[in-house]
Protein backbone atom coordinates (compact mmCIF):
# COMPACT_ATOMS: atom_id res chain seq x y z
CA UNK A 1 0.00 0.00 0.00
CA UNK A 2 1.30 3.43 -0.94
CA UNK A 3 -0.28 6.57 0.46
CA UNK A 4 -0.26 10.05 -1.05
CA UNK A 5 -1.37 12.95 1.15
CA UNK A 6 -2.45 16.26 -0.37
CA UNK A 7 -4.60 19.31 0.24
CA UNK A 8 -2.54 21.36 2.63
CA UNK A 9 -2.07 25.08 2.28
CA UNK A 10 -2.02 28.51 3.88
CA UNK A 11 -5.36 29.72 5.21
CA UNK A 12 -6.69 32.21 7.71
CA UNK A 13 -8.22 31.36 11.08
CA UNK A 14 -11.81 30.24 10.63
CA UNK A 15 -11.26 28.88 7.13
CA UNK A 16 -11.61 25.28 5.99
CA UNK A 17 -9.37 22.78 4.24
CA UNK A 18 -9.87 19.24 3.05
CA UNK A 19 -6.91 16.89 3.14
CA UNK A 20 -6.87 13.75 1.03
CA UNK A 21 -5.00 10.50 1.54
CA UNK A 22 -5.08 8.54 -1.71
CA UNK A 23 -3.98 4.93 -1.65
CA UNK A 24 -2.90 2.28 -4.05
CA UNK A 25 -3.38 -1.38 -3.27
CA UNK A 26 -6.55 -3.40 -2.98
CA UNK A 27 -6.11 -4.12 0.71
CA UNK A 28 -6.50 -0.44 1.57
CA UNK A 29 -10.26 -0.66 1.88
CA UNK A 30 -9.95 -3.04 4.82
CA UNK A 31 -7.37 -0.93 6.63
CA UNK A 32 -7.98 1.67 9.27
CA UNK A 33 -6.64 5.08 8.28
CA UNK A 34 -5.56 7.88 10.55
CA UNK A 35 -4.31 11.41 10.31
CA UNK A 36 -1.52 12.69 12.51
CA UNK A 37 0.15 16.05 12.74
CA UNK A 38 3.49 17.38 13.87
CA UNK A 39 4.47 20.92 14.71
CA UNK A 40 8.09 22.10 15.01
CA UNK A 41 9.56 20.99 18.30
CA UNK A 42 6.62 18.75 19.13
CA UNK A 43 5.97 15.05 18.87
CA UNK A 44 3.68 13.65 16.22
CA UNK A 45 0.08 13.80 17.48
CA UNK A 46 -2.88 11.60 16.60
CA UNK A 47 -5.72 13.65 15.07
CA UNK A 48 -8.41 11.33 13.70
CA UNK A 49 -8.97 7.77 12.54
CA UNK A 50 -11.55 5.79 10.63
CA UNK A 51 -11.93 2.04 10.70
CA UNK A 52 -11.70 -0.19 7.66
CA UNK A 53 -15.04 -1.85 8.29
CA UNK A 54 -18.05 -0.12 9.77
CA UNK A 55 -16.82 3.43 9.53
CA UNK A 56 -16.05 3.93 13.21
CA UNK A 57 -14.26 7.21 13.86
CA UNK A 58 -12.14 8.64 16.63
CA UNK A 59 -10.83 12.17 17.17
CA UNK A 60 -8.46 13.95 19.49
CA UNK A 61 -10.43 16.23 21.78
CA UNK A 62 -8.96 19.42 20.32
CA UNK A 63 -10.55 18.81 16.90
CA UNK A 64 -13.90 17.28 17.88
CA UNK A 65 -16.74 19.19 16.28
CA UNK A 66 -14.42 20.88 13.78
CA UNK A 67 -12.78 18.03 11.85
CA UNK A 68 -14.40 15.07 10.12
CA UNK A 69 -12.72 12.00 8.68
CA UNK A 70 -14.45 9.99 5.98
CA UNK A 71 -13.55 7.64 3.16
CA UNK A 72 -14.56 7.31 -0.45
CA UNK A 73 -14.08 3.64 -1.28
CA UNK A 74 -14.63 4.19 -4.99
CA UNK A 75 -11.68 6.57 -5.03
CA UNK A 76 -9.59 4.62 -2.50
CA UNK A 77 -9.21 7.87 -0.61
CA UNK A 78 -9.67 9.02 2.96
CA UNK A 79 -10.38 12.67 3.61
CA UNK A 80 -9.96 14.95 6.58
CA UNK A 81 -12.37 17.87 6.42
CA UNK A 82 -11.04 20.62 8.66
CA UNK A 83 -13.38 23.49 9.54
CA UNK A 84 -13.00 26.49 11.82
CA UNK A 85 -9.24 26.20 11.61
CA UNK A 86 -7.12 27.77 14.33
CA UNK A 87 -3.46 28.81 14.36
CA UNK A 88 -2.91 25.91 16.79
CA UNK A 89 -3.81 23.54 13.93
CA UNK A 90 -0.70 24.60 12.04
CA UNK A 91 1.41 21.50 11.43
CA UNK A 92 2.57 18.98 8.90
CA UNK A 93 -0.25 16.46 8.52
CA UNK A 94 0.49 12.81 7.78
CA UNK A 95 -1.83 9.95 6.93
CA UNK A 96 -1.20 6.38 7.91
CA UNK A 97 -2.89 3.04 7.43
CA UNK A 98 -2.88 -0.11 9.51
CA UNK A 99 -4.92 -3.22 10.21
CA UNK A 100 -6.09 -2.41 13.76
CA UNK A 101 -8.30 0.63 14.31
CA UNK A 102 -7.70 0.97 18.03
CA UNK A 103 -3.93 0.81 17.63
CA UNK A 104 -3.95 3.73 15.22
CA UNK A 105 -4.63 6.06 18.15
CA UNK A 106 -1.17 5.29 19.52
CA UNK A 107 0.57 5.48 16.17
CA UNK A 108 0.85 1.80 15.32
CA UNK A 109 0.77 2.45 11.61
CA UNK A 110 1.91 0.02 8.94
CA UNK A 111 2.05 2.43 6.02
CA UNK A 112 2.81 6.15 6.08
CA UNK A 113 2.19 8.81 3.51
CA UNK A 114 4.32 11.88 3.10
CA UNK A 115 3.30 15.01 4.95
CA UNK A 116 1.30 17.96 3.75
CA UNK A 117 1.77 21.37 5.36
CA UNK A 118 -1.17 23.19 6.88
CA UNK A 119 -0.56 26.76 8.02
CA UNK A 120 -3.28 28.79 9.69
CA UNK A 121 -2.66 32.48 10.12
CA UNK A 122 -4.37 34.56 12.80
Secondary structure as UniProt FT lines:
FT   STRAND          2..6
FT   STRAND          9..12
FT   TURN            13..14
FT   STRAND          17..24
FT   HELIX           26..30
FT   STRAND          32..38
FT   TURN            40..41
FT   STRAND          45..50
FT   TURN            54..55
FT   STRAND          57..59
FT   HELIX           61..63
FT   TURN            64..66
FT   STRAND          67..72
FT   HELIX           73..75
FT   STRAND          77..82
FT   HELIX           87..89
FT   STRAND          91..98
FT   HELIX           101..104
FT   TURN            105..107
FT   STRAND          111..112
FT   STRAND          116..121
//
